[in-house]
Every structure is written in structure tokens, then in C-alpha cells.
Amino acid sequence: MTDLLPLVHEAQADFAQAVTPADLENAKARYLGKAGRITDQLKGLAALPIDEKKARGALINEAKQQIEAALNARRDALALTELLAQLKSESLDVSLPGRRRGNGVGLHPISRARERIEAIFTSMGFDVADGPEIETDWYSFTALNNPENHPARSMQDTFYVDVKDEHGAWLNLRPHTSPMQVRYAKAHALKYAGQAAMPDIRVIVPGRTYRVDNDATHSPMFHQVEGLWIGENVSFKDLKVMYLGFIRAFFETDDVKLRFRPSYFPFTEPSAEIDIMFESGPLQGKWLEVSGSGQVHPQVVRNMGLDAERYIGFAFGSGIDRLAMLRYGVTDLRLFFEGDLRFLAQFT
Ligand code: DAH
């Protein structure tokens, strides 16, 4: 095979120069491909006399095997180089600090306000309850003495969910926390049914509420806190004393006055808006509306499963966002819900 030796060496050198798998395949084609030089040699056999064919054929095959061996060795070497490069590029530098999820800057101002409200009312003997944000028509309206097709329903223009309840009425995103008055009182009444006396119902319900409203002082999602106190001997006087105590504790000042302004809600009779006025500080001298309130309507007391001749009480529904805006001096409600850390970090 002496005359084939240079060809084998040439192929080996060629393969050694290939640095990518593609280079190597091109080099392979030059020797072993259809028009490659080994292939040419094999084609040349046809012209030889029969007795020379065999010996020459064996020599060419030997050269071919050597070239294939060189090719495979180079293939393995390139694959190894590639693997090492990949391992290097994908390796973890364990000495680098890890990438963390950013920590929040602290409690959201609305959560802070809610926690203050809960602490104050808990100290006055109120329970804190939570209720569903997707409500039935009955609890959001009808049970609260707000019958179907009554114009007062438009006071709480609301969002509906594309699902109906068992009476065929659309479910809604609750427009106020008031439905929980009836839910909570019903459960309480049931718990003490058949007993001679029932402890007073005293509960607050803070939570998310929804309405079709969007401007500097209204957001489609906002927060209310409902309050309910029902017993055999609860009067408007208790509401006034309790609410004044709450406002003083919430704003940490005694320099504040309350005003009950006659109003209308279907679920209370009489009804009042509660306004507050600071007698000092930056908000001094302005009446600010913070809550609706009233004496729970006898029909609502009955819907709670209670004897309206025996039980009486009051309810209120205050805007948590409004209270938080006043406490922290925020003038645009939307800031609370934009999630801008530069704003939120100021409250920690
Ligand atoms: N639910 C009323 C609203 O969202 C607020 C309200 C008024 C709640 C009077 C009450 C109440 O409990 O007695 O506008």
C-alpha cells in the first residue's frame, strides 16, 4: 500500500485541522464521499486485470480503514472538546451571591389601617369575621331589604359573575361588606337557637368590595369595614359612643368631633352618614365623610332569623381606604393600588 500511505497521512492531517464537526464532515467527504479520493481508488479497480484486482482492493480497503479510524478518533475528540466547553459555560459559580426574590418593603398601608381597626374593635369586645367576595343576590341585596328592581340598588352599581345561583340570580362581586351582617348574625342566631338568652352580636367585617367607579377617590376594588352590634338593649347612643372611641383611637387624637347626618339606606331605619372633623392638625375644620350607619331595619333583623320585637341594634360600613388616606395624608386613592415601591416604602 506504499503509494496509498501519503493519502492516509494527508487525511489524518486534514482531520486534525478540523475544529468543528462541520469541518470534519467536509474533510470526510474529500476522502470517503461519493467523489472522494478513496472512492476514486475503488472505482479504478474496475480497469485492472482480475489477478491484480484482489491485491489492490485489499490495499485500498486497508487505507480506507485507517482513514475511518482517524475520522472516528477526531470525531470523539471534537465531541469531548464540545462537552468540556458546555460544562464550563453552564457551570455554577457557587461563590456568587444567589438571585433572590425581592422582599416586600413592609406591610401595605391598607393592611396597616385594617390591623389598627381590628385591634381597636377587638379591644372593645368585637369579633372579627371574614366573608365571601363573590356573593349571591340574596345576601348582597334582598336580605338587606333592597328588593329586586328597587332603584336603591343602583347605589351599589356592581360587577356580576357569569354564574347563577340556585334561584337563577347572577352571582356578584359584593359591592359592600353588609351581606356579612346577615351571614354572621344568622350563624350566631342558629348557634343559640332554643336557649333562653343569646349573647349580643358584636362583629366587624373588614374586606375587599367592588363597584363600577374609578377616579381619585374611588377604585373598582376598595375596602370596607362593616360593623354590627345587635342585642336586646342596644341603641343609637351606643353607636355614637363606640364610633367616637374608635375614631379617637384610630387617629390617636381627642381633637375630633363626630356628626350624624340623616341619610338613607334600605337596611337601616333611621340611617345616617358619619362625618368627622378634626379640631387641630392639617385637616382641621373640614367635615369628612367616613361611614354609613343606622339602626338595623326590622326586616333585616328578621332575615337574620331573629325576633325583631326583641332584638335591635346598629350597623355601620366605613371605608378603610378613606380612613387610611386621612391618617396617612394620601390624596389619590389609586396610589394605594399601583404597587409602586417608592410610594409604599414611605409607610414602613
Ligand atoms: N353598605 C353601605 C355602603 O356600602 C354602607 C353602610 C351604610 C353600611 C349603613 C351599614 C350601614 O352597615 O348601617 O354604602
Residues whose N, C-alpha, C, O or C-beta is under 5 A from the ligand:
A	BS01	DAH	P175 H176 S178 G227 F265 T268 G292 S293 G294 A315 F316 G317
